[in-house]
Amino acid sequence: MKTNKKELTVFALCAYAIPFLMMPLLYICLQNGRDTSIFANAQMFYPAAGVMLAFLLASRQGTPKRFYILHIAATALMFAMSVLSAFLPQEGWLNIANFVIIIASVLGWIFLLTEKKTKREDYGLCLHGKFLMAFAICAYFLVVKTGMVFLSVALQGSDAWAEYLTYWQSSAPWLMALVLVPNFFLSFLPFFGEEYGWRYYLTPALQGRFGARRGALAVGVLWGLWHLPLNLFFYSPDTSLQSIVLQLVVCVTLGVFFTFAYEKCGKNIWVPVLLHYLNNNMILVWSGTADISNQIIGWGDVVSAAVQYAIVFLPFLAAKCFKKAE
């Protein structure tokens, strides 16, 4: 699907301008010791909202308007709650945001499943595809990411390794892994919010200009820089430079793999959506906590992650789908 400068401008304003304009509010929350998780959740909605708003303003024919309007409305609510959380008492805002995500996700499935097949296919929302290939790709992702976590723990020493093995011998990680299955259907919208913007819209746009490989790499860089407000005021305020570099490494390498998965599975957006969901939520299984704020990241961590991510994800640049696109 071809795009134009006007649509790209609308997308950029929504996907990039809003998160960066929120930085003063993030700073206020951080200085006052408030949780900024709601900003991270809201930011995930912006890329897809930018695509949808651009298409609606351009009066494109046959858009799935119900689903688009739902996502834009949910985005507006998340944005409003983020702003309010900076000035009103923090308690309860994250719970309300999670409730909005659940309701919007359930309605999203209803609107998608009752939408005309032609509209879903024309706007990258088809629910069918190469399921065996998708399963193999997701299995590979889980295996290598789990292996990377185990290796990182092993490098911390024998005491950390023994403690981590004890954790896996308990029922906690296995129960949390089971919960993640139904949770995907109740909270898919934020992950769709990113992937519909990055993989469905921006990647083809940049590939058309720079080529398949360079376009995918460019989106990885832009995706990494998009996280800058969160790197500074949420993920790792005390080691923000290391956080930014690590974010770029992760986004460039994962961007290659997610694009490969999208292309290999017949341009099925739900495969990178699921991969993104697994990447973010398996942290609960791997570490036993969902808290990813205020991390302390050393340069050794950055180098170690860069080597591992490069080894397991960058080779996919040699895949036939990139060569064919070239």
N, C-alpha and C positions, 0 to 999 in steps of 0.2 A: 504494500500500500504506500503510494507516494505521499510525501508531505511537502510543506512549503515553509517559507520563512515566518509567515504570520502564525502558523500553528506551532512551529518550533519556539517562537517567542512566548506564546501563551504557556506552553509546556515548561519552558525555562523559568518563567516568572513564578509559576505555581510550585514546581519541583525544587527550585533552588532559592529564589528570592525569599519565600516564606520562612524556610528553616534558618537562613542567615539573619533575617529580621528578628527572629525570636531569640537571638543570642543575648541581648540585654536582659530579657526576662529570665533566661537560663542563669545568667550571672547573678541576678537578684535572688533567685531560688537557692543557688549554691552558697551565696554569702550568708543567707539566713538559715542554712542547714536543712532546706526542704528537699524532699524527694523530687527528682526531675524525670522519673520514668515515664510520666504521661507525655512529656515532650517527645521522647523517643518513639512511643507508640503512635502518636499523631503524625510524626514526620514520615512514617512508613506509608501513610495514605496519600501523600502529596503527589508523587510521580504519576500514578494512575489517574488521579483527579485532574492533573494537568493535561494528560492525553484526552480524557473524556471531555473536558471543558473546551479544548481546542477543536475537537470534532464537532461538538454541538454548536459552537459559535460559527463554525464554517458551514453549518447546515448540511453536513454530509448525509447522504441518503441511506436509509435502512439501518440507522444506528439502534442498538438495543437500549432505548431511552430509559426504560424502567430501571434496569441495572445501573446504567450510568448515573441517573439522578439519585439513586439510592447511595451509590458510593460517594458522590459529591456531597450529599447531605450528611453522611457519616463523617466525611472529612471536615466539613464545616463545624460539626459538633465537637470533634476532637480538637480542632484548632481553638474553638471558643473555650473549652475546658482547660486547655493548656494556658491560655492567657489569664483566665480567672484564677488558676492555681497559683499564679505569681503574686496575687494581691489579696486573695481570700484564704482562710485557713485551709491547710493542705489535706487534712483528714477526709477521706472519703472520695476524693477526686479520681484516684486510680481505680477504685471499685466501680464507680459510675462509668468510667471509660471502658472497663472490661465488659460491663453490662451492655454498653452501646455496641461494642465489637461483636458480642454474641448475637444480639438481636439483628444487627445488620448482616452478619454472616449467614444466619438462618434465612433471612429474607432474600439474601443474594442467591442462595441455592434455589430457592423457590422461583425467583425471577429467571434464573438461567435455565432451569429445567423446563420451564413453561414458555421459553422464548422460541421463536422460529429457528430451525436449524440453519437456514441460510444466513440469518443475521449473526448467529454465533460464529459461523465459519468466516463470514466477511470481515468480522472485527476481532479475529484471533481468540475466540472464546469456545471453540469446539471442544466437546467433552469426550471425544473418541481419539484413538491414536494407537501407537505401537506399544501395547501394554507390557509385553515380555521385555522389550528393549528398555522401557521406562523402569521396570522392576530391576533389571540388571544394573542400570545406571545408579539407581537409588541404593541398591545393595553395595555396589562398589564404594559409593560415597560414605555410607555408614561404616564399612569395614576400614577404609583408610583413615577416616577421621577418628574412629575409636582407637586405631593403632597409633595415631599421632598423640592422642591424649595419654595412652599408656606409656609411650616413649618419653613424653615430657615428665611424667611422674617418676619414671625410672631414673631419669637424669638428676632428680632431686636427692637421690640417696636411698639407702636401704630402709631407713625408718619410714620415709614417705611411701615407698613401694609396699612395704608390709601393711601399713595402714590402709592404703588404697585397695589392696587385695581383700582385706577384711571387709571393706565397704561393699565390694562386689559379691562377697559371700552372703551378704544379708539380702533380704527381700526388697529393700527400698528401691534400688535402681530398676529392678525388673517390673515392679508395680508402676513406677513412674513411666516406664516405657510403654506399658499397656494403656495408661491414661492418655498418652499422646495421640493414640489412634482416633478416638472419638473427638478429642480436643481439636484436631485439625479441621473438622467440619464445622466446629463452633467458633473458630477464630482464624479462618483462612484469609479474611479480607485484608489485613495489614500486609501480609506476604504477597498477596496478589497485587496490592497497591504499589509495591516496589517493582515486581517483575513485569507487570504490564507496561510500566514506564521504561524500564531498562532493556529488557529482552525483546518485548514485542514492538516497541516504538523507537527508542533511541538507537539501539544496535543496528537495525536495518538502515536507519537514516545515515549513520556514520559509515557503515560498510559501503553504502552506495557512493560515498564521497572518497573514502580512504582505502577501500578494499576490505575483504572479509577479515583477515587477521588483524590488520592495523585498526580497523573499526572496532572490533571486539576489545582490543587492548585499550583503545581510547575510552570506550565506555567504562572499562574497569577503573581507569584513572579518575574519570568524572564521578563515578559511583563512590570511589574512596574519598574524594574531596567533599562530596555531598555530606559525608559523616562528620565534617570538621566541627560544627557546633557541639555535637555529642562527644567528640574526642576531647574537646576543651572543657566542657562543663558537666559531663555525665560519666563517660567511660573511665577516664583517667586524668582528672584535673592536675594531679601532682606530677605526672610524667606524660604530659600532653604531646610532646614532640615524638617520643617513642610510640605513643598511641597512634599518631597520625601516620607515621612511617609504616607501622604494622598494619594499619587499616588499608593503606594503599597496596601493600603486598597481598593481603587477603582478598581484597576486591578485584585486583587485576587477575589473580590466579583463579579465583572462584568464578569471575566473570567469563573467563575462557571456558571453564567446565560447564557452567550453566548455559552458555550459548551453544556449546556442543550438544548438550542434552536437549535443548530446544529444537535444534536443527535435526538431530538424529531421530527424534521421536515425531517427525512430521510437523514441525512448528506447533507443537502442543505446549501452550503456555503453562499448563498445570504441572508439567514435570519440573521446570525451574521453581515454580511456586512451592511444590512439595519439598524440593531440595532446600530451598530457603527456609522453610518451616523447620525441617530437620536440623539444619545448621544452627538455628537460633534456639530451638527448644530442647534438643538433645543435651544441651549444657546442663539441664536439670538432671538428666540421667548420668552424664559423665562426672559431674562434680557434686551433685546432691543439693545444689542451690540454684535459684534463678537470678540471683543478684549479680549483675555484671557492672555495677557502678563502682567508682572510686578504686579502680585497680591500680596496682603499682607494677609498671612494666619496665624491665631493664633492657639494655641494648643486647644482652645475651639472648633474651627471649625473642627479640626481633630477628636476630640472625638465625636462631634455631628454627623459628616458624617460617622464615623466608626459604630456607633450604628445603624443609619438608613440603611446603606448599608448592614450591617450584617442581620438585621431583614428582609429586603425585598428580598435579593438575596441568602444568604447562605443556607436557607432551601432547595433550589433546589438540594443540594448535596444528599438529601434523595430520589431523583427521581428514578424511575425504570430503566431509561436508564443508570444510574451510577451503579446500582446494577447488571443489566444484563451484563454490560461490565466487572464488577469484576468477 
